Amino acid sequence: MKTKLLYISILSVLLSSCTGLVKGINDDPNDLTTSEIDAGLYINTPEVNSILIHCGDPLRKAEMWSGQLVGVTQTYLTDYKYQVTENSFDGYQSVIAQTQYIRKAAPTNKLYQGICRVLEAYLFGTYASLYGDVPCSEVASGIDNPVFDSQKSVFSYCQTMLDEAIDSLKSVSSVSYRQDYIFNGDPTKWYETAYTLKARFYMLTKDYDKAYAAALNGISTSSNSMKFTPLTDNLTTNKNRFWYINNLNEALTTDGSYLMTLMSSRQNSKTDETARMAYYTIYTSATKNKGIAASTEPQRMITYEENLLTLAESALRTQADGFNIALALLNKLRIYLANGGCVNSNFLTKSYKYDAYDVDDFKAGGIENQDGSLTAERALLREIIQERYVSCFTTYIPFDDARRLRGSDESDVSISIPLNTSTATKQIERFLYPADEITGNTNAPADPGLYSPTSVNSK
């Protein structure tokens, strides 16, 4: 009960927005309690802050701008139509202040050290992907106006931090934790998550050989996926974040989204998406949601599906026998989906089918290359990228992939996401720097705008 009440209290406080990238980063976490208390009691504080970032408003913007959600009313209708300003974006929400406190208070606890580094890398890497250049190297140093590091240097920083996390987690001989809300102190799950994050960031920088090597050690089972699991009591602040928003009448839906259009087009003699489409349906009325937006449905953050599909794409791009490796990995995912892994129990009675693909399916005239416009390798790559778009719904992967693959060199396999309004001429490439960061940090650069590709996506 104490664990639940602590989480509820923290989450309720954190629902209020802070608008600078580093606003509150130097706030003293000792204001919450006394220094004699085990630092592990703080673990769920940065975890909850991470959940609000990786499952909250920033994610919803990314999903609307990658064709996965439709904004219907109020704030989300204007966000959907790209009508945003610097005041529409939030910052780090003190994740780093808390992890830094824990790291300093428990320097010999390898589990705490590993968890905190994973959370920090997850945050910095996500923000680098969304914004481009961001404060990173000086954020934890107490400097009031931290410099903006280049996007590529932030990803390099995150890779180093994840290596350090992995080294720490490998050294955990016994579990001693207090409030690890995400993985209940399981070092293996944190260890695998660190490797999948490494692979994610290598995909963003197009270091596909390194992505493949990292993902080989990544999340190995669906039960090891990182998810936000809502609590089961009646407080609305604990609930699935899609359900929570629609419960407030800030309506979002998948109805009319490109996600649903694509899933419908993927039906063939070996694939039936009926159950998964029903599970993915988000209704504007919160009480109708029994699938991915049900009140207590876990929300995916870093997953087994992502890791398998990262392996498949990076293998196809880099390995000597890449086609066969990638096909086997895609079929491994399809076995998981065919066993009901894509839905909850409310949708198992609906039809679904994910039979294994074979080489001929991707040759000219095959069910995944009917017009013969692609080589078998490119047809398989297109299928893997489409599956990433579908299977990684509720994560940043579709938005990341859309920008990573945009351009003439990948146009044959990339997802063709339509614009959300007739007044727009381009797809969004990045988030705007928060207003408080622009006015409050003397090192803040001029904002390049929504439609300027970040350095890793520049052609």
N, C-alpha and C positions, 0 to 999 in steps of 0.2 A: 504493500500500500504506500509506503514512503517513497518508493521508486516512482510509482505512478503519479503521486501528488507532486513530486519534484518536477517530473517531466511536464505535467500539465501547467504548473506555475510558470516554468521557463517558457514554454511555447506560447502561453497567453501573452506574456510580456513582449516576446519577440515578434508577434504579429504586427506591431507597429513598425512602419517603414522607416529606414534611414537612407538618405539619398546620396551620400558621398561614397566614392569607392573605398576610402579608408576612414570614413567618419567613425569615431569611437574606437579606433584601432588601438589607441593607447590608454583606454579606460582601464582602471585597476580592477582586475577580477577579485581582489581581496575584499572589495566592497560587499561581495555576496556572503562572505563567511570568514572564519578565522584561519590563520595559516597552519594551525595544528591539525586541521582535518585532512585526511588522505586526499592527495591530488586526484586520485581516481574518481572521487565523487563528482568532479567537474566534467568527466568525459562526455556525458550526454549533453552538456551545454553547447560545445561546438558542433556536436553531431546534429542537434536540433537546428542550429543555425544553418548547417550545411543542407539539411532537408528543405528548409524554407527557400534556399537558393536553387537547389537542384530539382525540386519538385514544385516550386512556387511560381511567382509572377514572371521572373526571367524566362523560365522554361515555357510558360504559356505564350509569351511573345514569340519565342523561337518556333514553337509549334504552329502558331498562326502564320508565320512568315515562311514556313516550309510546307504549307498545304495540308497540315494535319488537323487543325482546328479552325472553326469559324466563330468569330466574335459576333454576338447577337445584340447585346444591349450595353449601354453605358460605356464604361472605360474600355471594355474589350471590343466593342464595335469600332471605336476610333483607333485603337491599337491595330485591329485587323486591317483597317484601311490605310495603315502606315502614318496616321496622323499623330505623331509623337513628338515630344520635345525633350530637352535635357532633364526636365522634371519628371519624366516618365520612367526613369531608371534608378536602380538602387545599388548599394555598395556591398562591402565585405561583411557587414553586420557583426563585427567583432569576433569572427571565427578565429582569427590569428591571435588576438589578445588572449583568448582562452587556451588555445593549444600551446602558445608560448609559455603561459603560466604553468601549465602541467609539465611541459618539458623541463622547465627550470626547477620545479618543485620535486620532481621524481626522476633525476638524471640517470639512475641505475635501473629503472624499471623498463625493460626492453619492450614489453607489450604497450605501455603508455607511449613510449617514444615512437614506436612503429605506427600506432593508430594516429597520433597527432601529425606525423609527417605525411601519412596518406591523406588525411583531411586537408592539410595545407596544400599539398600538390593538386589535389582534386579541385580546390577552390581557385588557385592561381592559374592552373591550366585552363579551366573553364572560362575564367574571365579573360585570359589572353585570347582564347578562341572567339569570344563574343565581341570584345572591344578592340583587339589588336595590341598596341603598346599599353601597358598598365604598370602601376607601382608594384614592385615585387621585392627586390633585393634589400630595400631600405625600410620596408613596411614594419618589420618587427624590431627595428633598431631604436624606436622612440623619436625618430625625426618627424617633425610636424609637417614638412612638405617633402615627402619622399619623391625621388625621381621616377619618371616613367621609363621602365626598361623596355627594350625592343621585344616584340612578340616572340621572335625566335629565341632570344636569350631567356625569356620566361619559360618557354618550353624546355630549354636546356636545363634551367634551374630546377624545374619540376622533375626531370629525369634523374638528376642527381639526388634530389630529396627522396624520390621513390626507391632508388638504390639503397639509400641509408635506411629507409623504412624496412625494406626487405631484409637487410642485414640484421636489423634489430629483431624483427619478427622470427627470423631463423633461429635466433638465440634464446627464444622463450622456452624455458624448460618446464615451467609450471605456471598455471594461470592464477594471477592475483589481480583481481579487478573489482570495481565497485558498480559502475553505472554505464557499461557499454550497451547502449540501447540498440545498436545496429546488429552486432554479431555476438553479443553476450560473452565477450572475452575470448572468442575462438581465434587463435593466431593464424591458423591455416586459412580461414576465410579472408582475413585481412591481408595475408601474404598473397593469395591468389588475386585479390582485388587490386593490389598494388601492381602486379604484372599486367592485368587487363588495362589498367589506367596507363601504364607505360605504352602498351600497344595502341591505345586510343590516341595518345599524343603523337606517337610516331606516324600514325595514319594521317593526322592533321598536317604534319610536316612532310608528308609523302616519302618518308623513310620506310618503305614497305618491307625491306629485308629485316630491318630492326623490329618492325611491328610483328612480323611473323615469329621471330625468335622470342620476343616477350610473351606473345599470346600462347606459345607452347606451354608456358608455366602459369597461364591465367586461370580464370574461373572454370572449374572442371565439371561441375554439376549444377543443375538449376537451384538446388538447395543452398548453394554457396553464393548465389547472386546477392548483391547489395540492393536492399529494398527499404522503403519507408513503410513500416507496418503500423497502421493506425491502432490506437487503443480501442477497447470494446465498450467503454462506458458511454454515457450520454452527452458528454461535453463536446460541442461541435468543433472546438479548436483542435481536437485530437484526430479528426477525420481525414480521409482521403482528400487531397487538396482540390481535385476537380469537383468532388461532391460538395466540399465546403464553399467554393466560389459560387456554384449554381444554387446552393442553399441561401446565399446572400442576394440572389437575383442578379448577379453579375454574370449573365448567361454566356456559356460556351457550348458548342456542340460539334459533333463530327458530321452531322447532316449537311450534305452539300460540299463536303471537303474533298480535296484531291485524293486523300488517303482512301476514302471509300470508293472513289472512281477507279483508282488503281487496283484495289483489291478485287473489285468486280471484274476487271479486265483480265485478271490472272487465273480465272477459272478455266480449266482444261480437263482432259480425260484423266489426268493424274492428280488434279488439285481441286478441292472443294473448300472454299473459304467461308461458307455460310455461317458456321458457328463462330469463327473468329470475327467476322464482320458484326455479328450480333453482340458479341462480347465487347468489341471496340466502340459500339454505339454509345455516345454520350447525349443524354437528353437534357434539355434546358431546365426541366423540372427535376430537382435533386432526388425526390422520392421515387422516381421511375428508374433510376440507375441501379442495375443489379450486376453490371459487368465491371469494366475497367474503372468506372467512376462510382462504384458502390461505396458507401460510407466507410466500410472497414476493409476495402480491397487494398492489398499492398501495392505500392507504386514502385516500379522498376527504376533503378538508378544506374547501376553497372552490372551487367548481366552475363549469364551463360550464353544466351543467344548472341549477344554482341561479340563475345570472345570467339565463338565458333565461326561467325561470319567474318570477323577480322582475319582469322586464320585462313579462311577460304579465299577472301579477296587478295590478301598479301601473298599467299602461296601461288595463286594463279599468276600474279605479277612477277614473282621472283624465283620460284623453284624450278629445277630442271624438269621435274614431272608434275608441274603445277596444275595442269588440267585435271589429271586423275586425283591428285591430292584434294583439290578444291571441290571436285564432284563428290568425293567421299565425305568431305566435311559438310557440304550442303545436304547430302542425304542423311547424315547423322542428325542434323537439325530437323529434317523432315520426319524422321522416326520419332523424335521427341514430340513434334507437333501432332503426329498421327496417334500418339498415346495420350492426347488430351492436354499436352503441355501449354497450349496457346489460350486456354479458357479456364474459367472457374466452373464449379459444379452446376451452376445455374444453366449452363449452355451445352453440357455434354450430350443432351438428347437431340440437339440440332446436328445436321449433317456436316461432316468434315472428312477430308481425305487428303493425304500427302504421300502418295506412292513414290517410291524411289525413282529418280531420273537416271537415264543411261546416256551413253555418248551420243547415240543417234538422235536423241531429243534436241540436241543443240546443233546438229548438222543442218545444212540447207534443206528445208522442207519438214524438219522436225517440229514438234509441238511448241518448242521455245525458239524457233527460228523459221517460221512458216514461209516468210517471203524470201528467205535465203540471202538477206542483205548483209549478214554478218558472218564472220568466221565462227567456227564452233567455240573457240576460246572467248571471243567477244560476246557471243550469245550467252555463254555461261557467266561471264562477268556481269552482264546486264541483269541476269536473274539474281545473282548474289547481291547486287546493289539494290535491286527492288526488294529483296527479302530483308535487307538491313533497314530499309525505309519502313517496312511493315512491322518487322519483329521488334524494332527499337523504338516504337511509339512510346511516349512518355519519357524519353530521354532526349539529350541534345544531338544524338547521332544524325537524325534526318537533316537538321539544319546545318550541321557540320559537313555532312556529305554533299548536300546541295551546293554549298560554296566551294568545297574541295574539288568537285567534279565539273563545275561550270566552265565552259570554254570549248572551243572547237576540237581540241584533242581528245575530249571525252564525250562529245555530244552524242555519239552512237550508243552510249551505255548509261548516261546520266538521266536523272529523273526530271521530266519536263513539267515543272510546277507552274501553273497559271498564276497571273497577277491577281490580287484581291480586289482591285478597283481599276476602272477604265482610265482613270487619270494618271496612273503610274505607268512608267515606261521601262523600269528596271526592277530587278529583284534586290531586296535588302541584303547588304553584305556584312554589316556590323551594327552593334549597338552604339548609341550616343553616350558620351561621357556624362555622368550625372552632374546636374547643375551645381551642387555644393562642391564637387571636386574642381570644376572649372573656376569657380569664384574663390574657393578656399585653399587651393594648393598652388603656390606660385610657380611650381614646376609643371603644371598642367599644360600640355600642348594645345594648339588650335585643333578643334575637332574636325576631322576630315569628312564627316557626314555619313549618313546611312548607306550611301551607294558606292562608297570607296572601298574596294577590296582590301583586306588586311594583307600583310606582306606574304604570308604563306599561301595566299590564294591569288596573288597578283601574277599575271601571265607574262 
